[in-house]
Each structure stands twice: as C-alpha cells, then as structure tokens.
Amino acid sequence: MKLYEISDQYQQAISRALDNEADADALTRDLEIITDSFAVKAEAVVGYLRNIEADATAYRAEADRLAAEGKAIQAKADKLKDYLAYEMRRCNLTEIQAGVNKLKFVKNPWSVEVDCDINQLSPEFKRIKEEPDRVALKKALEAGEEINNVRLIQTERLRIS
C-alpha cells in the first residue's frame, strides 16, 4: 500500500468516527493499526530516501573530483601556452606557422586597471549593490520594532534522525 493510501485510510477513519459517532475503542484500534502501517511504510520511504541522498553525495563528490581534475589539466595547458609564448618572445618571434597551427601574438581588448582605493573614485564611477540587511532587520523585528512590508517568518522542515 502506498503512503498516500494509508493517509487516506486515516482521514476516512476520522471522518467515519465524526459522522457516525463510532465506538471510541474501535476508532483507537483502527487508528493504531493505520499508524503502525504508516510507520512501516515511512521506514521504507526513509530507506529509499537515504539511498537517493547517498547517490546525490556520490555524484557531488565525483563532480568535485572531475572539476579538480579539469582545473589541473587546464593549469597544465595554461603552463604549456605560457611556455610557448615565453620561448617565442626569447626568439623575437611574433608569429610562426607550426604545422597546421598558427601561433601569433595579438592585442587583447582594452581593460581597466584600478590602482586606488574605491573611496578615491567619484560616485559616478562606483557601483553600489543595494540589498536589505536581513540581519539588522531580524534584530529590529525581534526587538519589537514594526517595519512596513517586513515580517519574521518561520518555516519548518522534516528532520530524519
């Protein structure tokens, strides 16, 4: 039986008890049986959940491993490119045909280098990311302050231990 079917049985038992004013002992027995079924099914669902979480952890670990390997390989490629550039400069070569490959120094697009503290720049050259200070807002709300369009909320999550 599926978990939602067990939940439906529970709701139906409560509904029947309210409609028919059924025997309290019979209702208690029915609810205990249904609750036991729910617990057994919940245990199976948690077992499956744990397997899925383990798979997700394994996939993340593999992704991290592959990312690290990719980073190491990219670093090796960058070093080889730097090595080629260094040796070409030593030979005063700006361009060379190497088999089917053409190696040539080209200019990059202009970029901006800022060598001063940001406070030394005028406001027109600064970006300010405005966002709510949630920590300060929480403290103010917890202290009893009322702030329009801001409220404390508390959600809940299922902890499986």
Buried (B, 14 or more C-beta within 10 A) or exposed (E): EEEEEBEEBBEEBBEBBEEEEEEEEEBEEBBEEBEEBBEEBBEEEEEEEEEEEEEEEEEEEEEEEEEEEEEEEEEEEEEEEEEEEEEBEEEEEEEEEEEEEEBEEEEEEEEEEEEEEEEEEEEEEEEEEEEEEEEEBEEBBEEEEEEEEEEEEEEEEEEEE
